[in-house]
Amino acid sequence: MNTKIRLVSTIAIFCSFISIQAQVGDEYHGVTSQNLSQEYNVITTAVPFMTITPDSRSGGMGDVGAATPTDVWSQSWNASKYALSEKDMSAGISYTPWLENMGIKDINLIYAAGYKKLKQTEAVGASLRYFSLGEIPAYDDNGNAAGYTISPKEYAFDLSYSRFLSDYFVMAMTGRFIYSNLTGDTDPDYKPGKSVAADISGTFFKELTNKNLLTIGFNLSNLGSKIAYSSTQKDFIPTNLKLGAGYKLAIDNYNKVGFYLDLNKLLVPTPPKKIFETDSLGNQVEVIFGNDDENLSPVSGMFQSFADAPGGFKEEMKEFIVSGGLEYWYNEQFAIRAGYFHEAETKGDRKFFTAGAGLRLNVFGLDFSYLIPVNGTNSPIANTFRFSLTFDFDGLAQESKSSMDAM
């Protein structure tokens, strides 16, 4: 028996591809790229859980992370920052409830990460991202309850290596395995999806006067194969370009504040727009604005993504997501954070403010964040707290040494 899975509508899983019958230029029967740039045209990919902000520190700063200071969560944002760490080893775990504001309690993202300095100029990192979609009732082809539930699960495992390439520049390579099981092995027509991907990231940094720090970072993430849930269709994974800049200002020995800005763009094809026209013979003709993306390879899709929007250049610019945040630290022990995230209305309309705080002890650190949607736009984590816990092995070693000295 085939099953139909009723997932919450805000979770995008599959990409829909439209067969093309005609391609046109900038204008066709009064339809122009200017008109199309105003229409709703969201880019969707498989495994969207890979785009969820996994930690509370960046989550409190509007989802920035390309050029923020090094922390254990850098694996997700820009793994090259691990080489800049002054600490030898650190680990952390983060929990993000999903759709809790809608009364759903069993969908969540758990993220664990850690890194180890090999020597002063090199580091390795690892992380595991686990997304559980809870218990979902199964239905037959007629819409009747099948009498059982399924438990979709997705995860990704990463390994990274980062190192200095010059006195002011570091780079990293990250390898990733992605596994997505959306049917719980209950439907013979669908299989778990698997993909292998890589990230390339880098950071330029320069200490200015008075120990103020300028950082510029990038992360080209999820460069990899399409993912297949059946023998008939393969979907793009969320290949993404992230660019970021940051400036950390040391007010005095106790007070520091950082300002951060990120730009993001999905490097997958924009869906073409379909219209229907009547030809000279009175027949309905399907006309497509944009490009056929069904048979593109991931590499071709990545390059095409900069110039394939049906609405032309104006729509391409709307595909950039802008986020900004600030972080204030007192004595490197207590932090307050705030940020803003902006996505164009026609590309998903995610707009929200964020707030957060952090506490650092010798060994443990705790961060939390809170998301506030803007103008009635909704978010799966709107008005929801999320938490991250970090563990500093350097601090543990210092405490152990202090205990031994006291004996």
Summary of the structure (lengths in Angstrom):
residues: 407
radius of gyration: 23.1
end to end distance: 69.2
largest distance: 96.8
contacts: 1362
relative contact order: 0.19
helix: 14%
strand: 46%
